[in-house]
Amino acid sequence: MEGNFAYVWVVGEVSNCTRAGSGHIYLTLKDEAAQIRAVVWRGAAARLRFDIQDGLEVVAAGPIEVYAARGGYQLIVEQMLPRGVGALELAFRQLRDKLEAEGLFSAERKQPLPRFPRKIAIITSPAGAALRDILQVIGRRWPLGDIVILPVAVQGVGAADEIAAALGRVSSIPAVDVVITGRGGGSLEDLWAFNEEVVARAIFNCPVPVVSAVGHEIDVTIADFVADRRALTPSEAGELVVPHCDEILAELQRLQDRLRESLRGRAAFARMQLDALARNRLFTRPLERVHDLAARLDDLEARLHRGADNLLDRSRRQVEAVARSLAALSPLNVLERGYSITCRLGSPEPIRTAEKLEAGVQIETRLHRGRCVSRVESIELAETFDGPPDRPVNDA
């Protein structure tokens, strides 16, 4: 087997794919009629651009080797290509789907770009045309900002790690407001550093807004999906991160004109209000208001006096009426009509019936004018009073 099949190409569907801790990949290639075991040693697996997954149809190449311990043969995969799609395109799709599922492309986490950046960091190759385009655009539009260049390789082995490391250093540079990372156009292989997972995660973790400017308008990379803004070209990246100073000056001029007109309007309105106040009677005839209030005060005083007099007269009449009522009820008036009040001598309580008396008791009689003291000689009880007795009862 090993002598006759030194290097073969096999087309099949991947199944039973497992990855060992050593980095080797074990799988089975099968079609409708047969299957063959295969192994991808760690070195070859590191060179693959895409992830081997069950159900993926591939073209694998390598020698046939007999595994004596199991008594079977297997294909030693040295090359592998996805069938129907390029390896880089498949790797791009796989990484895109993976990062999108993790939320790295979410619009909610994207940061807005500052309107007036004070310091701009550019991560690209110092020898590329992209850097010159960005500097030219920024210098023409916004010469007020400072620029920090972080030189990196943008293609080839190790380029992705350099770009990711530069993105990680941005947070240590004081007062950086925005970052531009990218390069000029090229093939898919040339742009591949910006499709690496390490670069995507470095952009996602960068605390400063990142603008991705990779290639031309038709070039789309993983970095474009993760970045806070995508620029179609490096020149457009310069236009996105800084305003045009002429536009800002024109806007300031418009604001100045509006402010001037507004102040003029407010001044005219204030002048109208001042003129209206100056024509007010309070200022033209200031004593008139005082005189009006004095007349009103005199009127109120007169009304108060009249009201007090009326109240006093009414109260006096009420008192006189009450006095007359009390006089009518006074026992002294009764005495004036010929009646008298009799009490025991020394007692204020009137005697109402003869039963309260006994012979020999001294009594005091109060008349309309004066009083007299008598002694009871006899007592006569009667049901009613029929008039004065034929003979005197009291001996005064």
DOLO-604805 format. One record per residue (C-alpha): x, y, z; residue number from 1. Coordinates in Angstrom, 1 decimal, decimal comma, always signed. Example, Ala and Ser with C-alpha at 12.3 -4.5 7.8 and 13.67 -1.06 7.14 Angstrom:
2
- +12,3  -4,5  +7,8  1
- +13,7  -1,1  +7,1  2
END
This chain:
396
- +0,0  +0,0  +0,0  1
- +2,7  +2,5  +1,0  2
- +4,8  +1,6  -2,1  3
- +2,0  +1,9  -4,6  4
- +0,1  +4,9  -3,1  5
- +2,8  +7,3  -2,2  6
- +0,6  +10,4  -2,7  7
- -3,1  +10,4  -3,5  8
- -6,1  +12,8  -3,7  9
- -9,3  +11,8  -2,1  10
- -12,7  +13,5  -2,3  11
- -15,1  +12,7  +0,6  12
- -17,3  +14,0  +3,4  13
- -15,8  +14,6  +6,8  14
- -17,2  +12,5  +9,7  15
- -16,2  +11,4  +13,2  16
- -13,8  +14,4  +13,4  17
- -12,0  +14,6  +16,7  18
- -9,1  +16,9  +17,9  19
- -6,6  +15,4  +20,3  20
- -4,9  +17,4  +23,0  21
- -1,6  +17,1  +21,0  22
- -3,1  +19,1  +18,2  23
- -3,6  +16,1  +15,8  24
- -6,9  +15,8  +14,0  25
- -8,5  +12,4  +13,4  26
- -11,4  +11,9  +11,0  27
- -13,0  +9,7  +8,4  28
- -13,6  +10,5  +4,7  29
- -16,6  +8,8  +3,2  30
- -18,8  +8,8  +0,2  31
- -21,9  +6,7  -0,8  32
- -19,9  +3,5  -1,2  33
- -16,8  +3,5  +1,0  34
- -14,8  +5,3  +3,7  35
- -11,2  +5,7  +4,7  36
- -9,6  +6,8  +7,9  37
- -7,4  +9,9  +7,9  38
- -5,2  +11,9  +10,2  39
- -3,9  +15,5  +10,0  40
- -0,8  +15,9  +12,1  41
- -0,4  +19,0  +14,2  42
- +2,0  +20,8  +11,8  43
- -0,3  +20,3  +8,8  44
- -3,4  +21,3  +10,9  45
- -1,8  +24,6  +11,8  46
- -1,5  +25,5  +8,1  47
- -5,1  +25,0  +7,4  48
- -7,1  +28,2  +6,8  49
- -10,5  +26,7  +7,9  50
- -11,9  +24,5  +10,6  51
- -12,5  +20,9  +9,8  52
- -16,1  +20,0  +10,7  53
- -18,4  +17,0  +10,3  54
- -20,4  +17,2  +7,1  55
- -17,9  +19,3  +5,2  56
- -17,0  +18,0  +1,8  57
- -13,2  +18,3  +1,1  58
- -10,4  +17,3  -1,2  59
- -7,6  +15,8  +0,9  60
- -4,1  +14,9  -0,4  61
- -1,3  +12,9  +1,1  62
- +0,3  +9,4  +1,3  63
- -1,3  +6,2  +2,4  64
- +0,1  +4,6  +5,6  65
- -0,5  +1,3  +7,3  66
- -1,3  +1,5  +11,0  67
- +0,1  -1,9  +12,2  68
- -1,3  -1,7  +15,7  69
- -4,9  -1,7  +14,3  70
- -4,2  -3,6  +11,1  71
- -5,6  -0,9  +8,9  72
- -4,5  +1,8  +6,6  73
- -5,2  +5,5  +6,7  74
- -4,6  +8,7  +4,7  75
- -2,0  +11,1  +6,1  76
- -3,5  +14,5  +5,1  77
- -0,8  +17,0  +4,1  78
- -3,2  +19,3  +2,1  79
- -6,9  +19,8  +2,4  80
- -9,2  +22,1  +0,4  81
- -13,0  +22,6  +0,9  82
- -14,8  +21,4  -2,2  83
- -16,9  +24,0  -4,0  84
- -15,5  +27,0  -2,0  85
- -12,0  +28,3  -1,4  86
- -10,3  +27,6  +1,9  87
- -10,0  +31,3  +2,8  88
- -13,6  +32,0  +1,9  89
- -14,7  +29,1  +4,1  90
- -12,5  +30,2  +6,9  91
- -14,0  +33,7  +6,6  92
- -17,6  +32,4  +6,7  93
- -16,8  +30,2  +9,7  94
- -15,2  +32,9  +11,7  95
- -17,9  +35,4  +10,8  96
- -20,7  +33,1  +12,0  97
- -18,8  +32,3  +15,2  98
- -18,1  +35,9  +16,2  99
- -21,6  +37,0  +15,2  100
- -23,1  +34,3  +17,5  101
- -20,9  +35,7  +20,3  102
- -22,3  +39,3  +19,8  103
- -19,1  +40,9  +18,5  104
- -21,0  +42,5  +15,6  105
- -23,9  +43,8  +17,8  106
- -24,9  +47,4  +17,0  107
- -25,6  +48,1  +20,7  108
- -22,0  +47,8  +21,7  109
- -20,6  +50,1  +18,9  110
- -19,3  +53,4  +20,2  111
- -20,0  +56,7  +18,4  112
- -17,1  +58,6  +16,9  113
- -16,1  +61,9  +18,6  114
- -17,0  +65,0  +16,6  115
- -13,9  +66,9  +17,4  116
- -11,0  +64,4  +18,0  117
- -7,9  +65,9  +19,7  118
- -5,7  +62,9  +19,0  119
- -6,0  +60,2  +16,4  120
- -4,1  +56,9  +16,4  121
- -3,4  +55,2  +13,0  122
- -2,4  +51,5  +12,9  123
- -1,1  +50,6  +9,5  124
- +2,1  +50,0  +7,5  125
- +4,3  +53,2  +7,5  126
- +5,3  +52,4  +3,9  127
- +1,8  +51,9  +2,5  128
- -0,2  +54,3  +0,4  129
- -3,1  +54,0  +2,9  130
- -1,1  +56,0  +5,5  131
- -0,4  +58,8  +3,0  132
- -4,0  +59,0  +2,0  133
- -5,2  +59,2  +5,6  134
- -2,7  +61,9  +6,5  135
- -3,5  +64,0  +3,5  136
- -7,2  +63,9  +4,1  137
- -6,9  +64,7  +7,9  138
- -4,3  +67,4  +7,2  139
- -6,6  +69,1  +4,7  140
- -9,8  +68,8  +6,7  141
- -8,7  +69,1  +10,4  142
- -5,2  +70,4  +10,9  143
- -6,0  +70,9  +14,7  144
- -5,7  +67,3  +15,7  145
- -2,6  +65,3  +16,8  146
- -1,8  +62,1  +15,0  147
- +0,0  +59,1  +16,5  148
- +1,2  +56,4  +14,1  149
- +1,6  +52,8  +15,3  150
- +3,6  +51,1  +12,5  151
- +2,7  +47,4  +11,9  152
- +2,9  +44,8  +9,2  153
- -0,4  +44,5  +7,4  154
- +0,2  +41,2  +5,5  155
- +2,3  +38,1  +5,9  156
- +3,2  +35,9  +8,8  157
- +2,7  +37,6  +12,2  158
- +0,9  +40,6  +10,8  159
- -2,4  +39,8  +12,7  160
- -0,5  +39,6  +15,9  161
- +1,2  +42,9  +15,4  162
- -2,1  +44,7  +14,6  163
- -3,7  +43,1  +17,7  164
- -0,8  +44,2  +19,9  165
- -1,0  +47,8  +18,5  166
- -4,7  +47,9  +19,3  167
- -3,9  +46,7  +22,8  168
- -1,4  +49,6  +23,3  169
- -3,9  +52,3  +22,4  170
- -5,3  +52,5  +25,9  171
- -1,8  +53,3  +27,3  172
- -1,5  +56,4  +25,0  173
- -2,9  +59,5  +26,7  174
- -5,9  +61,3  +25,2  175
- -6,5  +59,2  +22,1  176
- -10,1  +59,8  +20,9  177
- -10,3  +57,5  +17,9  178
- -8,3  +54,8  +16,1  179
- -8,0  +54,0  +12,4  180
- -6,7  +50,6  +11,3  181
- -6,4  +49,3  +7,8  182
- -4,5  +49,1  +4,6  183
- -4,8  +49,6  +0,9  184
- -6,4  +47,1  -1,5  185
- -5,1  +43,7  -2,5  186
- -6,1  +40,1  -2,9  187
- -8,0  +38,1  -0,3  188
- -4,7  +36,7  +0,9  189
- -3,1  +40,1  +1,2  190
- -6,0  +41,3  +3,4  191
- -6,2  +38,2  +5,4  192
- -4,6  +39,7  +8,5  193
- -7,8  +41,6  +9,1  194
- -9,8  +38,4  +8,9  195
- -8,0  +36,8  +11,8  196
- -9,8  +36,2  +15,1  197
- -7,0  +37,8  +17,2  198
- -7,5  +41,1  +15,3  199
- -11,3  +41,0  +15,6  200
- -11,2  +40,4  +19,4  201
- -8,6  +43,2  +19,8  202
- -10,9  +45,6  +18,0  203
- -13,8  +44,5  +20,2  204
- -11,8  +45,0  +23,4  205
- -10,4  +48,4  +22,4  206
- -11,8  +51,1  +24,7  207
- -11,5  +53,8  +22,0  208
- -13,8  +53,9  +18,9  209
- -12,2  +52,0  +16,0  210
- -12,6  +52,8  +12,3  211
- -11,8  +49,9  +9,9  212
- -10,4  +51,0  +6,5  213
- -9,3  +47,8  +4,7  214
- -8,9  +47,7  +1,0  215
- -11,5  +49,1  -1,4  216
- -15,3  +49,3  -1,4  217
- -15,8  +45,8  -2,6  218
- -13,4  +44,3  +0,1  219
- -15,2  +43,2  +3,2  220
- -13,3  +41,8  +6,2  221
- -14,1  +40,5  +9,7  222
- -12,5  +43,8  +11,1  223
- -15,2  +45,7  +9,2  224
- -18,0  +43,9  +11,0  225
- -16,4  +44,3  +14,5  226
- -15,3  +47,9  +14,2  227
- -17,4  +50,8  +15,4  228
- -17,4  +52,3  +11,8  229
- -16,4  +50,9  +8,5  230
- -14,8  +53,1  +5,9  231
- -14,9  +52,0  +2,3  232
- -11,3  +53,3  +1,7  233
- -8,5  +54,7  +3,9  234
- -9,3  +58,2  +2,5  235
- -12,9  +57,9  +3,6  236
- -11,7  +56,9  +7,1  237
- -10,0  +60,3  +7,3  238
- -13,2  +62,0  +6,3  239
- -15,2  +60,0  +8,9  240
- -13,0  +60,7  +11,9  241
- -12,6  +64,5  +11,5  242
- -14,9  +67,2  +10,4  243
- -14,0  +69,7  +7,7  244
- -12,7  +72,9  +9,2  245
- -14,3  +75,0  +6,5  246
- -17,7  +73,4  +7,3  247
- -17,2  +74,1  +11,0  248
- -16,3  +77,7  +10,3  249
- -19,3  +78,1  +8,2  250
- -21,5  +76,6  +10,9  251
- -20,0  +78,9  +13,5  252
- -20,7  +81,9  +11,1  253
- -24,3  +80,8  +10,8  254
- -24,6  +80,4  +14,6  255
- -23,0  +83,9  +15,0  256
- -25,5  +85,4  +12,6  257
- -28,4  +83,7  +14,3  258
- -27,1  +84,8  +17,7  259
- -26,7  +88,4  +16,5  260
- -30,2  +88,5  +15,1  261
- -31,6  +86,9  +18,2  262
- -29,8  +89,5  +20,4  263
- -31,1  +92,3  +18,2  264
- -34,6  +91,0  +18,5  265
- -34,4  +90,7  +22,2  266
- -33,0  +94,2  +22,5  267
- -35,8  +95,6  +20,4  268
- -38,4  +93,8  +22,4  269
- -36,8  +95,0  +25,7  270
- -36,8  +98,6  +24,3  271
- -40,5  +98,3  +23,5  272
- -41,2  +97,1  +27,0  273
- -39,2  +99,9  +28,5  274
- -41,1  +102,5  +26,4  275
- -44,4  +101,0  +27,5  276
- -43,3  +101,2  +31,1  277
- -42,2  +104,8  +30,6  278
- -45,7  +105,7  +29,3  279
- -47,4  +104,1  +32,3  280
- -49,3  +106,4  +34,6  281
- -47,3  +105,1  +37,5  282
- -44,3  +106,9  +36,1  283
- -45,9  +109,8  +34,2  284
- -48,2  +110,8  +37,2  285
- -46,8  +109,1  +40,2  286
- -48,9  +111,1  +42,8  287
- -52,2  +110,3  +41,2  288
- -52,0  +106,8  +42,5  289
- -51,2  +108,1  +46,0  290
- -54,2  +110,5  +45,8  291
- -56,5  +107,7  +44,7  292
- -55,4  +105,6  +47,6  293
- -55,8  +108,5  +50,1  294
- -59,3  +109,2  +48,9  295
- -60,2  +105,5  +49,2  296
- -58,7  +105,5  +52,7  297
- -60,9  +108,5  +53,6  298
- -63,9  +106,8  +52,2  299
- -63,2  +103,6  +54,2  300
- -62,7  +105,7  +57,3  301
- -66,1  +107,3  +56,9  302
- -67,7  +104,0  +56,3  303
- -66,0  +102,6  +59,4  304
- -67,3  +105,5  +61,5  305
- -70,9  +105,1  +60,2  306
- -70,8  +101,4  +60,7  307
- -69,5  +101,9  +64,3  308
- -72,2  +104,5  +65,1  309
- -75,0  +102,2  +63,7  310
- -73,6  +99,3  +65,7  311
- -73,5  +101,4  +68,8  312
- -77,1  +102,6  +68,4  313
- -78,3  +99,1  +67,7  314
- -76,6  +97,8  +70,8  315
- -78,0  +100,6  +72,9  316
- -81,5  +99,8  +71,8  317
- -81,0  +96,2  +72,5  318
- -79,7  +97,0  +76,0  319
- -82,7  +99,3  +76,7  320
- -85,1  +96,6  +75,5  321
- -83,5  +94,0  +77,8  322
- -83,6  +96,5  +80,7  323
- -87,3  +97,1  +80,2  324
- -87,8  +93,3  +80,2  325
- -85,8  +93,0  +83,4  326
- -87,7  +95,9  +85,0  327
- -91,0  +94,3  +84,2  328
- -89,9  +91,1  +85,9  329
- -88,3  +92,9  +89,0  330
- -90,0  +92,1  +92,3  331
- -89,5  +95,7  +93,4  332
- -92,0  +96,9  +90,8  333
- -94,5  +94,4  +92,2  334
- -93,9  +96,1  +95,7  335
- -94,7  +99,4  +94,1  336
- -98,2  +98,2  +93,3  337
- -99,0  +97,6  +97,0  338
- -97,6  +94,1  +97,6  339
- -94,9  +93,3  +100,2  340
- -92,4  +90,5  +100,9  341
- -92,4  +88,8  +104,3  342
- -89,4  +86,8  +105,7  343
- -88,4  +85,5  +109,1  344
- -86,4  +88,0  +110,9  345
- -82,8  +87,6  +109,9  346
- -83,6  +85,2  +107,0  347
- -83,6  +86,3  +103,3  348
- -86,0  +83,5  +102,3  349
- -89,6  +84,7  +101,6  350
- -92,5  +83,1  +103,4  351
- -94,9  +81,7  +100,9  352
- -97,4  +79,8  +103,1  353
- -98,6  +80,2  +106,7  354
- -97,5  +76,7  +107,5  355
- -94,0  +78,0  +107,7  356
- -94,9  +80,1  +110,7  357
- -95,8  +79,6  +114,3  358
- -97,2  +82,0  +116,9  359
- -94,7  +84,3  +118,6  360
- -92,2  +84,3  +115,6  361
- -90,9  +87,7  +114,6  362
- -91,2  +88,4  +110,9  363
- -89,8  +91,2  +108,7  364
- -92,0  +92,7  +106,0  365
- -90,4  +94,6  +103,1  366
- -92,6  +97,3  +101,6  367
- -92,2  +99,5  +98,6  368
- -90,7  +102,1  +100,9  369
- -89,2  +100,9  +104,1  370
- -89,8  +97,7  +106,2  371
- -91,4  +96,7  +109,5  372
- -90,9  +94,0  +112,1  373
- -93,9  +92,1  +113,6  374
- -94,7  +89,2  +115,8  375
- -97,1  +86,5  +114,8  376
- -100,1  +86,3  +117,1  377
- -102,2  +83,7  +115,4  378
- -102,1  +81,7  +112,2  379
- -105,0  +81,0  +109,9  380
- -104,6  +78,4  +107,2  381
- -106,7  +78,9  +104,0  382
- -106,8  +77,1  +100,7  383
- -106,8  +80,3  +98,7  384
- -106,5  +84,0  +99,3  385
- -109,9  +85,6  +99,2  386
- -108,9  +89,1  +99,9  387
- -107,7  +91,2  +102,8  388
- -108,9  +90,0  +106,2  389
- -111,5  +91,8  +108,2  390
- -109,0  +92,4  +110,9  391
- -105,3  +92,9  +110,7  392
- -103,2  +89,8  +110,8  393
- -99,8  +91,4  +111,5  394
- -99,3  +93,8  +114,3  395
- -96,8  +96,3  +113,1  396
END
